[in-house]
Amino acid sequence: MTGADRSMRAVSGPHAGQPLLTAGAPALAAEAAFVVCHGRGATAQGVVNLFEPTYRHGLAVLAPQADRSRWYPRPANAPRAENEPWLSSSVDCVAAALERAESIGIPPERTVLGGFSQGACVVAEFVHRNPARYGGLAVLSGTLPGSMDDLESIDIDGSLAGTPILLGYGVDDPHVDPDHVAETVRVFERADATVDERRYLETGHEVTGDEFDAIGGLFERALES
């Protein structure tokens, strides 16, 4: 089932008033959750459809929508200040989706966060700002946002307590800098996450079948916990 949700009313900034799309298992049958963010120029419905091959019985899917289908206006590797207040507002959207999951009885440790491209950067930024044990984090064709100077100065104030993180990207992806990937891995590993970095040859800005399989594995573990 798919429907609109009103739990994003507390979001401030540019994304205030945007909807939260819900799909998958209904609240009474949900045992785990997937909070997923779309890429630039895409939609919540589009990203829900994109990851449909990975879904499992008992999984609730929560997808926030960005204003004008973009989470922030500048490139992901621009200085962080240049993407404010959009970046903080996008983090608020992820927080609202997590709150919705908790309201139906799904705690963070049974919630997987994921995103593609800009959406991947958004969920990575949320976890950076809100360290905890999550069911998983899937950062596909994205990294922590910010310039190299920004990333080199970042440390997470807390522990991710073994959260499994999938960080997948293509060698031929013009939007993902390997140096930014390396710094993103450093930040998350120093916060006690378990990072699975997957670099795909002859792959551009796209999601691979191998990544779908890996995300399905994250859902299986979340549903078993």
Helices and strands as residue ranges (DSSP letters): E 2-5, G 13-15, E 20-24, G 27-29, E 32-37, H 44-50, G 52-54, E 59-64, G 67-69, G 80-83, H 86-103, G 108-110, E 111-116, H 118-129, E 136-140, H 148-152, E 164-170, H 178-190, E 194-200, H 209-224
